[in-house]
Amino acid sequence: MTSQSSQSGQPPLKTIRGSFLDFVDDPFYAPEADSARYIADGLLVLDGGKIKAFGAYADLQSEYGDLPTTVYAERLIMPGFIDTHIHYPQTEMIAAYGEQLLEWLDQYVFPTEEKFQDEAYAQKVAEIFLDQLLSNGTTTALVFAAVFPQSVEAFFEAAERRQLCMIAGKVMMDRNAPDYLCDTAESSYQETKALIQKWHKKGRLRYAVTPRFAITSSNEQLRKAGELLKEFPDVYMHTHISENVNEVAWVKELFPDCEGYLDAYDQAGLVGERSVFAHGVHLTDAEFQRLSEMKSAIAFCPTSNLFLGSGLFSLDQAKSAAHPVKVGLGTDVGAGTSFSLLQTANEAYKVAQLRQQKLSSFQALFLATLGGARALCLEDTLGNFEVGKEADFIVLDLRATPLMAFRNPAAVASSLSDLADRTFSLVMMGDDRAIQSTYILGEIVYQKGKASPPYTATA
């Protein structure tokens, strides 16, 4: 068969064959049998970086069976993972010992972020950071840069070369931080506006207006951030909220006219459908309800919350039927302790257990894929294998270590219930070693045991 694409001079169709798992509905609300889609022998047909067809191999073989096919025997293929909160400037100080949030920022984070006024340094870290994401199966992330515009430039340049769908923004921070990291309300507005105009929707890139958190932004700066959201209604808003009890108390002192932490953002016009709030460990019932009303999202960052002693996020409250809130998983490197969303899901399960709640493997993997896409308003283009979506996906080895191989003696699950057990062991024991390959727009960009493509930073 000569494909239509090759006849028209476009890249020829190609196919991926193996076992596939994705989600077509939210398993927090729908039965897992209806929300998880498992095809033990499936075929994914790719056309120019997008999904042309997807289904059982037996159903698609007659039409596409003679196309060039990559076969992944005894592997599980899933949509790429989506990280809804991470800081690329904190890559080098991951696992910094011994403080809670506010002290940790002063001792470790702020001195590290000062280095990002050097664009060459920022370029170097951006490359390392993106290599880490891809080797951990993360294909899209919502990313904090530093206060310096050149830190955003370096990140977007690196992401653009790799054709990644990434969302990022310059930190806005005009008080309660070292002078060397402070901008002003006006300079943050002007610099952010220029970055939006240059980078937002350039290729697959998106921009997020990024006040660090209410403590480090004046009322005027938060209002300026709100003005940007009105001027550019399809950009994102990315910040932190209610992570630490001392932080919440300080916000109450700084914003005495607000009803709570969320209200400090709400009064500035920062709470909307494209607003993503990291942590939310100490949100009130009224704040959960308001986030639900405004269709805002929470990035659940369990490794960070445990590492900094911040507390235990209430996933049940966020995913309640009465006031549902969009939720994704965030690694939150560098307070988070791993780039792996599998390890993050591992800790999310334990946080739920400590709150006498449950988190199944399918629920966790939903949060890392379609749930993350919904949290970032990207479900039309990412998150599962629906026809027409962009072909970012990963190949997982459920027997990646000797112990995992012993735990899962047969690699291919025979049923959805069997797969639920195997993927639970993947969530509990898996990490970057379980990622065999990562694909971006249908092209392989990472393969375990092989050197990464030479994405060389320009000086």
N, C-alpha and C positions, 0 to 999 in steps of 0.2 A: 504494500500500500504506500502511495506517495501522499504525504499529508498535505492538507490545504495550506498550512503555514509554509512548507518548503516550496510549494508551487508559487506562492506570492512573494518569495524572497525573504520571508520571516524565518526565525529559527524553527526547526522542525519540532513537532510534538514529541514528547518523551514521557515515559511512565515509570512509576515506582510501585513495586509489588511487595506486599508484606502484610503483617497484622496491624490494624489501625484502631485507635481509640480517639474519639473526640466527643464533644457535648453539643447537643441541640437544644437543651433546656437547662434550667437551674435545678440541680439535685437537692438544694435546700428546700425547694417548694414542690417539685415534681418527683414522682417515684424514679429511683435510679434506673429502672428498666426502661423508662421513657425518656430520660434525659441523657444517659450515656449511650453512645453509638459504638459498638464493637463489631468489627469485621475481621474475622480470623484470617481470611485470605482475600485481601482487597487490592484494588488497583486505583492509583492516583494518576490522572492524566494531566500533564502540564503543558501550557501553551503561553510562551512569552512571559513567564514569571507568575502566571495566574492559573487557577484550577479550572480546567476545561470539563473534566468529568471525574466522578468518584463513586465507587461502589464495589460490590463483590466482583472478584475476578471472573467468576463464571458468567456474570451478567454482561461484562464489558469486553470479554475476550474476543468475541466475533468481530467487533468494530476496531479494537485497539491492540489486539494480541500480537500483531507483527511489528509494532513500533519498538524502537530501542528501549529496553527495560532494565532498570536496576532492581535486583531482587535482594531484599533483606530477609533472609531466612532466620527464624528464631529470634526476631527482634520485634519491638513494639514501636510504631510510628505515631507521633502525636503532633498537634500544632505546637509551634514554638512557644516557649514560656514568656510571660509578660510580667515584668517587674514594675510595680506601681509606685515605688519610692526608693531612690538610691542616690548617693552623693559621689560623683566621680572624683572630686578633689580629695576625698578622704581615703582613697585606695591605699596609700602608703602608710596610713596610721590605723588600719584595721587591727583589732586586738590590742588596743592601748589600755594598759592596766589601771583599774582601781578607782574609778570615780562614778558618781551619778551625773545626770544630764548637765546641769549648769556648770559644775566644776570641770567636767570632762570637756565641754566646749572651750573653756578658758585655758585649760592646761594643754590640750592636744589639738583640737580642731582649728582654732583661730591661727595659731602659729603655722600650721601646715598649709592652710588656705592662703596665707600671705605669699607663698611661693608662686601662686598662679597669676601674679602680675607679670611673670616672665612667660611669654607665649610659647617659647621653645620648650620650656618645662611642661607647660600645660599640654602641648602636643604629645610629648613623650608619655605622660600619664594617660591621656585619652586613648592612645594605642593600646597600652597595657590593660586599661579598663575594658575596652571593647573586646580584646582577646579573651579576657576573663568571662565576660558575659557569654560570648559565643561558645566557649568551651564548656560552659555550664548549661547550655541549651536555652539561654535567654536571647530572644530575637528582637524584642521591643522593651524599652524602659522609659520611665518618667524620671528625669535626672536633674538633680541640683548641680549647677556649676558653682563658681565662686563669685564674689562681688565684682570682679574685673571683667569687662566685656570681652577681653582677649581670651579668657577662659572658655567663654561660650563659642567664640570663633574657632578655637582649636578643636573643641568637641564636635561641633557641627561639620567642620571640614573632614575630620576623621570618619564620622558616621556617613557623610555623603559619599565618600570614596567607596565605602562598603555597601552602599545602597540600602542602608538600614532605615527602618521606621523607628525614629527616636524623637522624644519630646524633651526639651531642656529649656533652661532659662538662667539668666543672670540673677544672683541673689540681690535683693534690695534690703539694705540694713543701714539705718542712719542714727542709731543710738544703742547704748548698752552693749557696746562691742569695742575692741581696740580701734584707735584712730586710723591705723593703717588698713582697716577693713571697712571703714564707714564711707558710704556715699552720702548724698543729700536727697531730700524728697524730689527736688527738681532734676538733679543729675541722674538719679535712678530712672525717672520718667523718660528723660531724653535718650539715655543709653538703651533702655529697654525698647523704646519705640523704634530706634534705629535698627536694633537687632531683629525685631519682629518684621520690619519692612524688608530686611535682607534675607531672613532665613525661614520665616513661617510659610509652610507649604512649598518650600523649595524641594522638589523631588518628594521624598517620603518624610521629610523633616517637619516637625511641628514645634511651636513655641509655647512656653508656659511662663506667665507672669509669676515671679517667685519671691515674694517677701519671706524672709527666713522664718520668722514667727513673730507674733504680736509684740513680744518683749523687745525685739531689736528694730521695730519700725514705729515711728511716730504716727499720730493720727493723720498728719498731713501726708506722709508717705503711703499709708494704707489707702487714703482717698485718691492719691495719684495712681496707685495700682488699679483702683476701681475705675478711674477714667480710662485707663488703657483697655480694660475689658469692654467698656462701652464703645470705644473707638474701633476695636478689633474683636467683635463678638465671637469669633470662632477660635480664638486662642484659649489656652488653658490657664488655670490658676492653681498653683502648687505651693503648699505651705505645711507647717506642723500645727498640731492642736492637742492640748490636754494630754501631754506625754507623761508629765512628772508632777507630783503634788505641789512641790515648791514652785514650779513654773506656773501652775494654775493660780496659786496664791499671789504670785507677783503680777500676773496679768490683771487680777482683780484690783490691785493697788494702782497699776498704771492706767487702767480704764474704769474709773469709779462710776462713770455714767452708763456703763454697759451692764446688761443683765447676766452676762457670763462670757466665757472665752470666745465661743462662737459668735456672740453678738458683736464683739470687737471687729470681727471680719464682716459680719452681716451689715453693720451700719456703714461700712465703707463700700458696699456693693460687691463683695468678694465671694459671696455664696451663691453658686449657680450650678448648672448641669455639667459644666466642664471644670468644676472645682474639685480638687483632690486634696484631702486633709490626711496627713500621715499621723498614725498612732491612735488618737481618740480613746486612750485607755481610761480616762477619767471624765468622759462626757456624761452629762445629765440626761435624764429621760427626755426633757424638753429639747435638748440639743440633738439627740438622735431623731426625734420627730421632725425638727426643722430641716435636718439634712435629708430626710426622706422626702419632705415636701418639695425641697428645691432640687431633688435628683442629684445631689452631690455624692461624692464617693469618699470612702475611707481606705487608706492603705494600711493593712494589718501587718505589723512588723515584729513578729514574736521573738526572733533572735536578739534584736536590739532591745526590746522591752525587758527581756530577761537579763541581758548583759548589763544594762544600766540600772537594773532594779526598779524599773518604772512602774511595773504592775502587770495585771493580766487583763487583756482586752476581752470584752464580752461579745463574742461572735454571735451568740444566740440573740442578743438584743439588737445587733445590727441587722441580722437576717430574720427578724420577727415578721410575721405575716401582717401585723397591724401597721407597722411603720418600717417597711423594708428600706435598707440603705445599700447602695452598690458597694461591694467590697472586693478589693484585690489584695494580693500578697506583695509585700515589699521586703527586700533584703536589708535595706537601710545601711548598707556599707558606708562608713566604717564603724558605727556602733553595732550594726549587724555583724555577725561573725562569719558569714559565708556568702559568696556570690551565688550559691546553689539554691534555687527555689525548691528543690527536693528537701534539702536540709531545713529550709525555712518552713516548709509544710510539716516536717517532722516536729519542729518546735511548736507550730500552731496546734498540732494534735495534743501536745502535752499541756499547753495553756488551756485548751478546752477541757481536758481532763481535770486540771486543777480547779476549774470553775464548775465541775460536775456537769460538763457539757460533752457532746460527741462531735467528732469530725471524721467522716469516712474518707477513704482514699479517693473516691470519686468526687466528693465535695472539695477536697484539697486540690485535686488536679483541675477541677473546674475553676477554682479561684486563680490558679496559675495560668489558665488559658482563656476560655470564653468569658469567665468572670472578670479577669483583668481587662480584656478587650472592652467589655461593657462599662467597667469603671472608667476607662479612658475614652469612651464614646467612639471606639474603633471597631465595633462588632460588625459593621457593614463590610469591612475589608480584612479583618483578622479574627482569629480565635477558634475557628474550626475549619472543616474541609468542605464547606459549602461551595458549590460551583460559582465562579466569578471572583472569589476571594484571592488575595495575594498568597503566594505559596511559600510561606515561612513555616518550616516544620523541622522536627528533630527525630532522630532514630535512637531509641533507648535499648540498652542491654540489661534485661532483668536478671542476668546471671553474671554481672560484671566483676564480681569478686568471688573468691572461693566460698565464702559463707553464703552469699546470695545464690550462688549456683547450687549449693547444698540445700538451701531453703526452697528453691524452685527447680526441682530436677527436670521437669519438662518445660521447655521455653515458651511454647504457645499455649495460651489458655483455651480450654475447650468450651467455656461458657462465660457469661457475664459474671456470675457469682465466683467462678474460678479466677477470673481476671481481677475481681475486687480484692481477693486475697493476695494475689501476686503483686498488684499495684500498692497494696498496703505495705508489703515488705519492701517495695521500691521506695516508698516515701520514708519508711523508717531507716533503711540502710543505704539508700542511694545518695550519690553526690556526683561530682563531675566525672567520676569513673564510669557512671552509668550512661553518659552521653557518648554514643558512638559517632554520630554525625549531626551536623547542623546545616540546614539549607536556608538560604535567603533568595527569595524570588525564584525558587526552583533550582538554584545553583548551590553546590556544596561549598561551604566556606570554612568548615571545621571538620576534621576527621581525627578521631583519637589515634595517637601514635604517629601522626604525620605533622610536619611543620605547617604552620599557618601560612596563608598567602602573604606575600611581602607588601603589606600596607605601610609604605615608608612615609614617615612624617616629613613634611618639608620644613627646612630650617627657617 
